[in-house]
Amino acid sequence: MEEAVGEAALTRLRPVLMDDARGLPGLCADGLSTGMGAEVQRPLATVVIGGVVSAMVMSLLVLRVLYVVFQAPLGAGPYGSAAAEARPGREITDAV
């Protein structure tokens, strides 16, 4: 599981970073503006920048850690290891 999570993190790293690198410069310009209407734009840009950065961290790091943490207890459910080993199209007969 750890290998799959690591591979998925590397696969998603470039698209996530490219998307954030595309949007953040425009938001920084709004956040640093001093012209007319800046008192409305600055707080909005600050909130959006914080949301984009926190979503990036959550999707790249926290979500991957949660996959690994919650994978371990799957075999210890009410049906034991039979539910964890079940494949599509195969019935679980010994899990009662």
VEXKEDREN-763577 format. One record per residue (C-alpha): residue in one letter; x, z, y. Coordinates in steps of 0.5 Angstrom, whole numbers, padded with zeros to 4 digits, always signed. Layout:
N
aXZY;...
***
This chain:
96
m+0000+0000+0000;e+0006+0002+0005;e+0009-0005+0004;a+0002-0009+0005;v+0001-0004+0012;g+0008-0006+0014;e+0007-0013+0013;a+0001-0013+0016;a+0004-0010+0022;l+0009-0015+0023;t+0004-0020+0022;r+0000-0018+0028;l+0005-0016+0032;r+0007-0022+0036;p-0001-0024+0037;v-0002-0017+0040;l+0004-0017+0044;m+0003-0024+0047;d-0004-0023+0049;d-0002-0016+0052;a+0003-0020+0056;r-0002-0025+0058;g-0007-0020+0061;l-0002-0015+0064;p+0001-0018+0070;g-0006-0020+0073;l-0008-0013+0072;c-0002-0010+0075;a-0003-0015+0081;d-0010-0012+0082;g-0007-0005+0081;l-0002-0006+0087;s-0006-0010+0092;t-0007-0007+0099;g-0012-0012+0102;m-0019-0012+0103;g-0023-0009+0097;a-0017-0006+0094;e-0020+0001+0094;v-0025-0002+0089;q-0020-0006+0085;r-0014-0001+0084;p-0018+0004+0080;l-0021-0001+0076;a-0015-0005+0074;t-0012+0002+0073;v-0017+0004+0068;v-0017-0003+0065;i-0009-0003+0064;g-0010+0004+0061;g-0015+0001+0056;v-0011-0005+0054;v-0004-0001+0053;s-0008+0004+0049;a-0011-0001+0045;m-0005-0004+0043;v-0002+0002+0041;m-0008+0004+0037;s-0008-0003+0033;l-0001-0003+0032;l+0001+0004+0030;v-0005+0009+0029;l-0009+0004+0025;r-0003+0003+0020;v-0002+0010+0019;l-0009+0012+0018;y-0009+0006+0012;v-0004+0010+0009;v-0006+0017+0010;f-0013+0015+0007;q-0011+0011+0001;a-0008+0017-0003;p-0015+0020-0004;l-0019+0014-0006;g-0017+0016-0014;a-0019+0023-0013;g-0027+0021-0012;p-0033+0023-0016;y-0032+0017-0021;g-0024+0019-0022;s-0019+0013-0023;a-0024+0009-0026;a-0027+0007-0019;a-0020+0006-0016;e-0018+0001-0022;a-0025-0003-0022;r-0025-0010-0020;p-0030-0015-0018;g-0035-0017-0024;r-0032-0011-0028;e-0037-0005-0029;i-0035+0002-0029;t-0037+0004-0036;d-0033+0011-0037;a-0035+0014-0030;v-0041+0018-0031;
***
